[in-house]
Amino acid sequence: MPEPVLISLAAALAARSVTGLYKLVKEKFSGDPEAAAVLEAAEGAAEDSPEVRALATRLSAAEDEDPGFAERLRREWDQSGGVVNAISGTVSGKVVQARDVHGNISL
């Protein structure tokens, strides 16, 4: 089972919420049709989906195979703040997505 940070990374990739991260992984997987298919299959999938878990597993394997990639992947994730804001399903009403809030939020 992949470590939790890789699940979060995979969810961010599925949502394409961190552009630099997506570009890095897409480039890495471009020479591997199976890995590229796993990335494509996860697009738009929920964090707890089998597709995102499969992507996290593939990321783990890629990190094991290429320590340089692992370093770049983790650095890109750290630079993004490691936060993914995503809403799925039926939503009604107001939604606030934020990382650091200093002060009040009024709706």
C-alpha positions in Angstrom: 0.0 0.0 0.0 1.5 3.4 -0.9 2.2 5.9 1.8 -0.4 8.5 2.5 1.5 11.4 0.9 1.5 9.5 -2.4 -2.3 9.1 -2.1 -2.5 12.9 -1.7 -0.2 13.4 -4.6 -2.2 11.0 -6.8 -5.4 12.9 -5.9 -3.8 16.2 -6.8 -2.7 14.7 -10.1 -6.2 13.3 -10.8 -7.7 16.8 -10.2 -4.8 18.5 -12.1 -4.8 20.9 -9.2 -1.0 21.4 -9.2 0.2 22.1 -12.7 3.9 21.7 -12.1 3.3 18.4 -10.4 1.1 17.1 -13.3 3.7 18.1 -15.9 6.5 16.4 -14.0 4.6 13.1 -13.7 3.2 13.2 -17.3 6.8 13.7 -18.6 8.1 10.9 -16.4 5.4 8.5 -17.5 5.5 9.5 -21.2 8.0 6.7 -22.0 5.9 4.1 -20.2 2.5 3.4 -21.9 1.2 1.5 -18.9 2.1 4.3 -16.4 0.6 6.9 -18.8 -2.6 4.9 -18.9 -2.8 4.8 -15.1 -2.3 8.6 -15.0 -5.0 9.1 -17.6 -7.4 6.7 -15.9 -7.1 8.6 -12.6 -8.1 12.0 -14.2 -11.1 13.4 -12.5 -11.4 10.4 -10.1 -12.2 10.8 -6.4 -9.4 10.5 -3.8 -10.7 7.2 -2.5 -11.1 5.7 -5.9 -9.3 2.6 -7.2 -7.9 4.7 -10.0 -6.2 7.2 -7.6 -4.9 4.3 -5.5 -3.5 2.6 -8.7 -1.8 5.9 -9.5 -0.3 6.2 -6.0 1.1 2.7 -6.4 2.6 3.5 -9.7 4.2 6.7 -8.3 5.6 4.6 -5.5 7.2 2.2 -8.0 8.5 5.2 -10.1 10.1 6.6 -6.9 11.7 3.3 -6.1 13.1 3.0 -9.7 14.3 6.6 -10.0 15.5 8.4 -6.8 16.0 11.6 -8.8 12.4 11.5 -9.8 11.4 10.9 -6.2 13.3 14.0 -5.1 11.8 16.2 -7.8 8.3 14.8 -7.1 8.6 15.5 -3.4 10.1 18.9 -3.9 7.3 19.9 -6.3 4.7 18.7 -3.8 6.4 20.7 -1.0 6.5 23.8 -3.1 2.8 23.5 -3.8 2.2 23.5 -0.1 0.9 19.9 -0.2 -2.7 21.1 -0.2 -5.3 20.0 -2.6 -8.7 21.7 -2.6 -11.3 19.6 -4.4 -15.1 19.3 -4.2 -16.9 16.4 -5.7 -20.4 15.1 -5.6 -23.5 17.2 -5.2 -22.8 20.4 -3.4 -25.4 23.0 -2.4 -24.8 26.2 -0.5 -21.6 28.1 0.0 -18.1 26.5 0.1 -14.9 28.0 1.3 -11.6 26.3 0.4 -8.5 27.7 2.0 -5.2 26.8 3.4 -4.2 29.6 5.8 -6.8 32.2 6.8 -5.7 35.1 8.9 -8.8 37.0 10.0 -12.5 36.4 9.4 -14.5 34.9 6.5 -17.9 36.3 5.9 -20.4 34.8 3.4 
